[in-house]
Amino acid sequence: MLVAIGAIVLVAMQVRLWCSDVGVLARRDLQTRVLEQARRTDELRERNRLLAVEVDALKSGSAGVEARARSELGMVKDGETFYLVVDP
């Protein structure tokens, strides 16, 4: 009888250890989410660094603004001729 009660208590403790919201499986899930968030934070930090470099380049002179206008807006200077080559 005592062995049966001990076995029931042991099973109950194992269920709590593995399946509860503070158990091993929940901890593993939380660790995975933390690692994913850290990876995403690193990506965003690098993107922000690149944007800061671009902002500094745009603030430092008109060459950066001109290059961006040419590449993104297709702008040309007076006296220049723009050729668009299209593959058939």
N, C-alpha and C positions, 0 to 999 in steps of 0.2 A: 504494500500500500504506500509506504513512504517513498519507494523507488518511483512509483507511478506519479506521485505528486511532484517529486523532484524532476522527472522527465517533462511534465507539463510546464513547470516553471521555466525549465531550460529552453523549451520550444518557444514559450512566450517571450523570453528575453531575446532569443535569436531573431524572432519576427520583428521585435522592436528595433534591434540593432540594424537589421538589413532594410526594413521596409518603412520605417517611420520618416517623418519630415526632417529629422535630425540624424538619420542613420547613414550608413556607408554609401548607399546608392545616391542619396540626396547630396552628400558631400562630393561624390565624383561628378555629378551633374553640375554642381556649383563650380567646381574647379574647371570644368570644360568651358562653362560660360565666362569665367574670369579670363581664361586664356584667349578666348575668342575676342572678348572686349579689349584686351591688351593689344592684340594684333590689329584690331580696327583703329585703336587709338594711335598706334605707331604709323599706320597708313595716313591717317588724318594729320598727324604731326608733320610728316614728310610733305604732304600736299600743301599745308600751311606755310612750310618753309619755302617751297618753290613759289608760292604766290607772293610771299614777302619779297623774295628776290626780284620777281617781276615788277612789283609795285615800286621798289627802289630804282629799278632801271627806267621805269616810266617817269618817275619824279626827277631823275637826274638830267634828262635832256629830251630833245624832240626826236632824236634818232629812234628811240624805243617806240614812241608813239607812231612815228612814220612807218616803221617796220610792221607794227601790229595792224595799222590801217591798210597797208599793202596786202598783208597775208590774209586778214580776215574779211576786209571789206572790198578788196580788189581795187583800191584807189590808185591813181597814177598822177604823176606830176605834170605840170604844164610843159608841153613840148615833147612828152614821151608818147610812144605808140604802144598800145596794149594788143598782144596777139593771144588768142585763145585757140589752142590746138586740141581738137576733139578726135578721138579714135573712132573710126567708122564702125 
